[in-house]
Amino acid sequence: MAVTMRLDKFLKVSRLIKRRTVAKEVAEKGRISVNGVVAKPGTNVKVEDELVIKFGQKTVTARIDRLEENARKEVATEMYTILKEERKDEE
């Protein structure tokens, strides 16, 4: 099991974001923070880190529970816990 992993890779392997290129773009736009700090795609993440990801109208807060180099679909959801999910409705 890895001790740290690149943010973009974690998002892809955990399937929080389906494709690494998309994870990279979202991070480059400053829409992801790790432990309250805006993160770049290459930011190293570790177990217990808290991620806040802004997808358009939705903001997801998740805690990293484990890091896997490659995870099957069934195992991927065990890599994190969703702490909060907020939706901003357009006015």
C-alpha atoms as one frame of an Amber mdcrd trajectory, in Angstrom:
protein
   0.000   0.000   0.000   1.319   3.439  -0.941   2.092   6.012   1.767   1.378
   8.991  -0.487  -0.109   9.336  -3.948  -0.554  12.134  -6.450  -3.924  13.828
  -6.067  -4.934  13.326  -9.712  -4.081   9.624  -9.517  -5.988   9.161  -6.240
  -9.091  10.781  -7.718  -8.931   8.450 -10.721  -8.155   5.212  -8.824 -10.819
   5.974  -6.177 -13.230   6.885  -8.993 -14.164  10.161  -7.294 -13.368  11.558
 -10.757 -13.507   9.007 -13.563 -10.574  10.169 -15.681  -7.166  11.438 -14.631
  -7.178  14.174 -17.280 -10.445  15.495 -15.832  -9.021  15.288 -12.280  -5.991
  17.252 -13.490  -8.152  19.956 -15.102 -10.357  20.328 -12.013  -7.259  20.669
  -9.803  -5.616  23.167 -12.182  -8.728  25.348 -11.953  -8.272  25.489  -8.167
 -11.444  23.527  -7.429  -9.840  20.961  -5.136  -8.392  21.577  -1.712  -6.525
  19.169   0.545  -6.795  19.935   4.264  -7.992  23.447   3.467  -5.182  24.278
   1.021  -5.864  24.616  -2.726  -4.147  21.635  -4.343  -2.387  21.071  -7.648
  -2.698  17.785  -9.620   0.718  16.672  -8.355  -0.012  17.363  -4.686   0.738
  14.266  -2.616  -2.189  13.010  -0.550  -2.148  10.522   2.312  -4.584   8.609
   4.520  -6.667  10.921   6.770  -6.336  13.888   4.376  -9.579  15.742   3.765
 -10.483  16.690   0.197 -13.011  19.300  -0.881 -13.919  18.993  -4.553 -16.127
  21.505  -6.350 -17.970  20.071  -9.364 -20.057  22.843 -10.884 -23.087  23.091
  -8.569 -21.916  20.339  -6.215 -19.275  20.397  -3.486 -18.087  17.080  -2.056
 -16.006  16.733   1.105 -14.268  13.365   1.460 -11.707  11.815   3.795  -9.055
   9.481   2.390  -9.241   6.122   4.162  -6.698   4.159   2.164  -4.419   4.417
  -0.846  -4.234   1.718  -3.497  -2.133   1.794  -6.663  -4.906   0.069  -8.580
  -8.354  -0.593  -7.227 -11.201  -2.591  -8.658 -14.544  -0.839  -8.799 -15.813
  -2.670  -5.689 -12.746  -1.649  -3.651 -12.545   1.934  -4.932 -15.374   3.201
  -2.714 -13.520   1.885   0.353 -10.666   4.304  -0.369 -12.630   7.289   0.943
 -15.566   8.368   3.083 -17.925  11.109   1.912 -18.225  13.498   4.848 -20.476
  16.076   3.236 -22.215  16.720  -0.054 -23.656  20.138  -0.795 -25.547  21.318
  -3.824 -25.769  24.968  -4.783 -29.003  25.730  -6.550 -28.858  28.424  -9.190
 -31.040  31.396  -8.510
